[in-house]
């Protein structure tokens, strides 16, 4: 099985635009819908799952964020990029974890609105 890091970033750009379009359409529908339905909650869950997969694929690409973040943090803290690379990796994973948690909370809230 191929790792997500082997996917070029340019291949993910159309997927990102498509997800962004779906998110805008769903957000406008959510603002106009008087009550949450099962289809709306499931649509919200599916879009959140796709965003989670996209975030994981982007964050696991070691060439995308880590070299730039490591060099930036090395300049700020006046250390070598090799010393900072572990910290930058932890920062990237923390951002990814926070994104996944917020997407999970949004999906849970959608189903909670369905019941209430």
N, C-alpha and C positions, 0 to 999 in steps of 0.2 A: 504494500500500500504506500502510495506516495505521500510524503509529508506536505502539509499546507505551505511550507516555506518555499517549495519549488514552484509555486504559482506566481507568475509575474504580476506586478501591480497593475500594469496596463490592462490585463485581462479582467481585473476586478472592477475597473472603472465603470463599464456598462452595468454590471450587477449593482454597484453602489447607486448609480443614477436611477435604475429601475426600483430599487428599494426605497429610495428617497421619494420618488413619484408616488409609490403605493402608500408611503407614510403620510404624505401631504393629502392624498385623497381620503385616506382613513381618518385623519385628523379633522378634515372638514366635515366628513360624514358624522363623526362622533360629536362634533359641535352642533350639528343640525338634528341629530336623532333625539327624539324625546325620551327614549328609554333604551337601555342596553338589551340586545337580543343575544341569543346563543351564537348566531352567525357573526355578529360584531365582535363578541368576545373571542371566538375561535380565529377570526381574521386578525385580531390584535395579537393573539398568541403566535400565530404563524409568522407574521411580520417580525415579531420580537425574536423568534427562533432564528429567522434568517439573519437579522442584525447580529445576533450573538455569534453565529457561525462566521459571519464576515469579520467581526471584531477579532475573533480568535485567529482567523487566517492572517489578518493584517498584523496582529501583534506577534505571531510566531515567525514572521518573516524577519530574519536577523539583519538583512541588508536595508530594511526600510527605516527604522527608527533608531535603533541602538547606536550605530556609529555617530550619528549627529548628536544624540542626547549625551553620549559619553564625552564627546569633545566639548560640548557646551558646558557640561558640569565640570569638566577638567579645567576649563578656563575660569569658571566662577570660583571654584575652590582651590585653584592653583596647584593642581596635582596632575599626574599623568593619566591619559585616558585608560590605560590598563588598570590603574588603581580604582577607577570610577566605574568600570564596565559592569561589575557585579551590582553596584548600587543602581546603575541605570536600568539594568535588567529587572531588579526588584521594583523600581518605579513603574516600568512598563507593565509588569504583571499586576501591580497594584491598581493601575488605571484600568486594565482589562477586567480584573475582578470587580472593581466598582461598577464598571459598565454592565457586567453580567448580573450583578445584584440589582441594579436599577431596572434592567429589563425584566428580571424575574418579579420584582415588586410591581411593575406596571402590568404584567400579565395576570398576576394574582389579583390586583385591584380591579381589572376588567371582569374577572369572574365573580368577584365580590359584589360589584355593581349589578351584575346580572341577578343575583339572589335578592338584593335589597331594593 
